[in-house]
Structures are given as structure tokens and as C-alpha cells.
Amino acid sequence: MNTIRIESIEFPLVNRESAVLQVIESFLLSYPLRRDGTSRNPRPHICYAPQMYGSGKSAFGQHFQWFLSINKENLLQYLKNFCCLPGFEEGENVGELVLHALLNETLYVMLNLLDVPRGTRFEDTLLEWISKKALSRFPNGADLLSQVLSYIGSPKEWLQKLLQVTKKRYLYLFIDEIGLLEEYDFTLFKDLMVTQGTSRVHNVYRAFFRVLSIVVSQPFVICIVAGRSNCIISREEDAMPSRITFNFLRLDPFSEATIKYFIQNATCHNEPILKVLFPSHPEGHDWFFKQVYDYTGGVPYYVVHVLNELGKACERWNSLCDLSEDEMKEEMERIAPTTSLVVTLSRMTPESMIVFSSMLLASIFDFRIPQRETLFGGSHSEYVLDIANHFGFYYVSCSRNELDEASRISVEDSDETFFKLVFPKIVLKHIQSRYWNIPPLRFICSLFSSISRLDSLSSRGFKFEIIFTLILYVRWCFCSKLGELSIFRHSFVEHISIQSTQTIGSLKVDPIPNYVPAFSSTVSGIHSGNEETYNVTAWKPFFEKYLSKDGIFVPIRQNSNGPDVLIRVTGMKDNSFLAIQGQSSSDQTPMETETTKKRVYLIGIALKCFQLSSSGVGRSMIKAEVAKFLHPVASQLELEQNNLTAIQLIVSNKYTEEVSRQFRNNQNWILNSGVYYEDNNNNIVYSSINSERQPQNIREEWLWIPPHCQVVVCSTTSLRTFLGCKTSRDIESVFGDDAGWLEQLKPLYDLLSNSFVDLLGRIPYEEYERNSGRIERRSTRRRMERRNTRPSMNVMQMEDTRGDSTISAPISVQQVSFNAEREQTPMPAVNIGQNMHVPTQSFVDFDWKKFLIENALIPD
């Protein structure tokens, strides 16, 4: 087993069979052969590895010969499919001959541009550098070097001489850290400073590939170029003028199974790392392998980094050995990434925050992205992988048949390569603090850090849950009362005041969702870590542990036997209402209570959207949801004694006819405490809980709602109002049968975009400038003019409410669209009156109230 050591950790090289085959395939494509083995019109194909730091690029390139040797049997089967191969004529054993040449007759040369020699002409420097590296291992290397360098003026003869004196057939060339081409050292090479083509913009990569093509165009050179770059596909285009064809080398992050093998064979100071971490359980724990995988994203360097930090902690403090699952998770999440390997996302503009957040969503949802997919369109088009690389994402390659999404791919695109984005939690956890005061980004970061990879990330229900919770979160920040959200209208909480709008400028109060364990009807007791699940009989400990403060709570497991979203909100004394059957809460009057204790409202939301059969939500499903939430909550939390009220909210985009007819004037269907029966005509009949007489002509009891409880069935009209008209239309594409990743992401992107626009508009301008990373500071007067003299309409304004008017915050952020060619129609300014005179005094002390009363005729 070949191993590598980084600090105290020695770890095994993990087989990269697919990457080896890709390199050999590129080599063969470089030399289309005649049957006699001679080349015709060669066009060099080289492998390019521009992935983020820690992907294993250097390890693969430097140990390529070892990877060949451990995959020789599969390589032989692959090579047997060819009748002739580079350097060999047609023959029965040509596959064996080529494999032997690759292993034993190949000159392996590894260069790192960090160590580039000084010079004025890069072509001569490169050939001399290769020569010295290749001959340094030979006893008579100095004599051989002088012979080879005498041919340096003719690259073809130079390579022939190099292979002749070393008695080799092939040259393997690995060039690492090409991102350094943009550094000062390379400006000293005159042939790298030449501008080619019609473009006047200098491109050092094009000049570099032109020089490199002189080497790789000679028979027979195997070449890999590596180094983190902001561009992937664009670099391929840079290579085209030099006739080089780039093949993107796929070096996927480790799978969970690979990480288990990796850790089991890693040592710390020559001691198995598992024995160091778990002396009592040297075989390790499955939950530990999952934790490492989840926290590092499978990125090789971060796996080593986490093991190294944990190993050093155990050496310093013996008490950190044999940690429990929860203790290990807490300890692991303290480990920060190596800052030199992290893309620093400083000076992020709101536009880049939107794109970054959207890509995090794309990674959460496991979207498959075609390698050459572009965003924005038109002259501003950019490749998705280029953008992802800029932000520090990693990639996992996947086959076209991996997901049912492949059904929409045409036959012509059958060879297209697809990728999924990966962003390690270890990186996100330690860069998100920089943007933690930007609410939408905080929402995505919090979601990303909390979701387990075992969840049904691609399910329709999960996607809608994210959309719903994001909208709930954003709209909550704008509300003064919950009744302004249509889904809560006429419920007990309609008049509950929300304090966050009063402090959104300083962002002290924030209902950002908290992610909590889920409920199960089959699991007894409480489990820990990733498998933490509460039994439906455990609401009391769950409430005390997780719901002790107001907020929005989302169970992170998709097999939850409880609500999809939980809300806890506290109402003041004068917000207590006496519920009278037959009246909506808006018709109820406040009742004075003797106690000054605040009432707590616990709302369980069941999301039944875009995941049901054509019939929709019926009475039986409503009854089942009440049984999962209201009944156990009422029986376990002693609602009356603890001044608690529980509300079951049912949300769906489709209901059965028997439920739909209960929505009067398209408003929510409110069911207060009591017993509900189905009569012989299939109608719903109500009876109070304390009633001694049962209604006549009833068929059976349908629903029992305990005291201090309420059921709210959200009408489809209320749901559309809550989502917003545009979102309601666009969201259909997210759940379309043939929707591709971009069609699914665009509505989510628009939601994030609108959220950034609105919430940033509510932050004081000085704070916004700090958040967006702008260097230029404007005077107070210019800032105030910018905010007040440009009329605009808030993109994600408050939902329309029964004739209530809303005032929009100004947009101070440019919105980026996925489709730049889409027609953008500016909203017209509202003309209040022709003869109005706006005072020219400072905006700071201008009396807007007086102005609106006198000039706009708006009553006080």
C-alpha cells in the first residue's frame, strides 16, 4: 500500500481508477493511428485538473505510475479493444506491449510552477527544465543532459534524443500549480507576454498553452496540467488556438465507503488513528465515518485535516478520547479549515451572494449540471462550473442515467458529462460568520449546515418545504402581526405582534429556522447525533429542550411523524382572545385575564403540496395530521396549566371536493376545540366538547379537537397569496415531470434575489455598505439622495391583504437574473399630483407625515 504523510497523519492513496482510464483515453485520442502504428494529424489531448484545493490533484499526478500499476488488469482489458496503439504496429499482444511500456518504458517528469527556473524565453526554459528533471535520476545524468540540450532548438529532435538516451518510449509530463502563471515571475518570459489573435487583452494562459503544445504535439507525450483556477471551461477555450484539446479530469470527493476505508488505514504517529481516537473501540464507529464525511464533503485534504486535528487534541487532552457521538460532533465542528486553502469570499456584492446562495441550494438538492451549462445568457454568459470554481465548490461526476431527469436529455447530448456541486461544511461553517448579518444568506447557510445527507434531498416535498420556509422567514421579517400572513388569517395567532420589524435594522431579532430532530411512531426513546429521533410520546422533553424560545423550527429528517415545520410564538396579555364557535378570530374581542403570564402558541404546519395524488387532501388526511400533532401535544404538554395553545395548520395546493367546499369566500377553514361529526349527508356537524347531547342524524365522529387547540386548513387562495403570484406560477416548473436543474433552480434563485433586495433595503445604508464589501464611501447627502430620489417598487412586497395597502422599501441593490436577455420593464413612478411642491429642506428633518396629509390628502 502506497502512503502519504501530512504532519502526524500517514494515510493510504485511494485508487483513482476512473481518472487513470481518462488519462489513457486522452493519450490515445491524441494520436489517431494508421494500422502500421504511425500517427496521422495528431492533435494533443491533455487532462486538466483545475479543482479546488485539496481535491487530490497533486497526489494523483505525482503517483500516476503507482495508480497505473494497481489498475493494470482493468487497463489491459481496455487496451485489448485496440488493434494498434501509439508506437506499436498491429499485433496480437499490442495491449500487453503498451501496458508494459506505460509501466516500464515511460519517462515520468513532474514539474511545479512554484519552482520555475529563471529565464527570458519560456519555451527554452521548459525544455531545459524537463530535461534536467528527467535525467536527474540517472548516474551519468550530466553527460546525458549535455547531449539532450544540444538539440533544444528543435523540439522534435530534442524529445527523440531525450527518449533515446533514457531508453524510453513515452514521456509522462505532470505540470502542477498553473494558477501561478498570473504571478510576477512569469512576466519575465517574453514569449508569455505576447498577445495573440484579434483580442487586445493579454491572456497568459493562451501563451502558455501555445508553448506547451510544442512539447505535447511530439510523439509520444502523456500530459496532465493541474492547479486551482477560477475558470474551468474557459481554460479549455484558451487552449484551443494552440490546437490542444482539454479533457476535464474528474477527481471526485471520497464517498462515505471510501472515507471509512481511508480512516481505517490511516495512522497517527505510526498508531492507527482509530485506536488513538477510540482506545476502547479501536474498530471505530459507523457514526464517526458518517460525521467525517458529512463535515468534510469527502474532500481528501479536509478528511486528513480533521483527523490530524482530532489526533493532536487527543495527544494534548486524554479526556477527548472515546467521545460519544454528540461530543465528537461538537468537537469536530470546532475544527476550522486551513485558511490558505479557502477561497476568501470577501467583498461579496449582493449579486454574488445571490448566486452563491443559489449554488448552495443546487448542491443541497443534488442537481445534475451539464459540464458546459451556462448562466445569464447573451454577452454576459458564464459557465456554471467556472462560477462554482470561483466560489470554491467541488464536484462529483455522475452518469446521465443516474436520475430520472435524464429522460429529458436528447440523443445528441448523450455524451455530455454531468456534475453535482459539493461545498464542504467545514468551509461554510467558518466563512458564514462574515455574512451572518445578511438574513437570506444566513437562512441558506443554516439550512446547508443542518441537513443530513441521508435526507430525501431530491424529493418534491423537501424542495417545497425549503421554498415555503424561506418565504415564511422573509415575510415574517416584514410583518407587524402574524395575521398579515394569509396562512394565519382568522386563527388564534392572527393578532400576535411580531417584534422583529422594529429591530430589523440592527438584526437583533431574527426568526431564522432552527433545525431540530424529527418524530417517529416506531422509534422508542431518544437517539443521538444524525439518527436523533423523538418518539411521539416524547413531546415534553422535546418541547423543553428545543422549543424553549420563540422561533421557526424544521425537523431535519424526512420520515418525521410530526409536523414539517414548527412555530413557537408568544402573545402578550392583551392578545388573548376568547374563541367562540362560529366566529373568526378577527371578530373576537380581547378578554382581560387575571394572570399576567404570557400565552405561548405552538403551531405545527403540515405541508402537503406537490406530492399527492390527483384527489388532494381530504378529511382522512386532516384527521391523520391532527392525530400526529394536536392529540399528543395536548395530552403531554398540559396546555391549560402551562398557558399553551396548539394550532394545527394544514397547507396544500389541492383539496378534495368535500374539503374545498368548506372554504367560505376562499378564506381558511377554521376548526376550534370540539367534536366534529359527519352526518348522513356527508356534511360536517359541530358539537362542543362538554355537550351532553349528541347531534342528530350523524354517521360517525370525524375529528376531535382538544381544548386550547385549533385546526387551520389553509385555502389554496391563501397559499397563493402567501407565496406571491409570480412564485406561485414559477413554482410549477420546480415540480414539473421533465424539469431540468436550471428550471428547478430559477424560482428559488428569484426568491433569494427578491429576499436580498428587500431585506438589504431594510438595513441602514452604512451597514449595507459594510456587508456588500464596497470600498468606496459616499457622503451622507449622496446616500440619502440615492435612497430617496429613485422611485422603485419592492420586488417582494408584502402580500395583498383584503384591501390593506402596503408601503414598499426602496431597492438599493441591483438584481441579477438568470436570463439577462429577458425584457426588463421598469416600474413607473407614482404621480401623486401635478402641482405638489416638495420642500427642498434636508430629507433628514423633512416632515413626511405633514406632507402626505396636506398634499396627498391621506388622512391622519
Beta strands, then each sheet from edge to edge (+ up, - down):
strand 1: 3-6
strand 2: 9-12
strand 3: 45-49
strand 4: 106-112
strand 5: 170-176
strand 6: 221-226
strand 7: 245-248
strand 8: 267-268
strand 9: 271-272
strand 10: 369-370
strand 11: 374-375
strand 12: 382-383
strand 13: 394-398
strand 14: 418-422
strand 15: 514-516
strand 16: 518-520
strand 17: 533-535
strand 18: 551-555
strand 19: 565-571
strand 20: 599-607
strand 21: 644-651
strand 22: 669-679
strand 23: 684-687
strand 24: 698-714
sheet 1: 1+ 2- 8+ 9-
sheet 2: 4+ 5+ 6+ 3+ 7+
sheet 3: 10+ 14- 13+
sheet 4: 11+ 12-
sheet 5: 15+ 18+ 19- 20+ 21+ 24+ 22- 23+
sheet 6: 16+ 17+
end
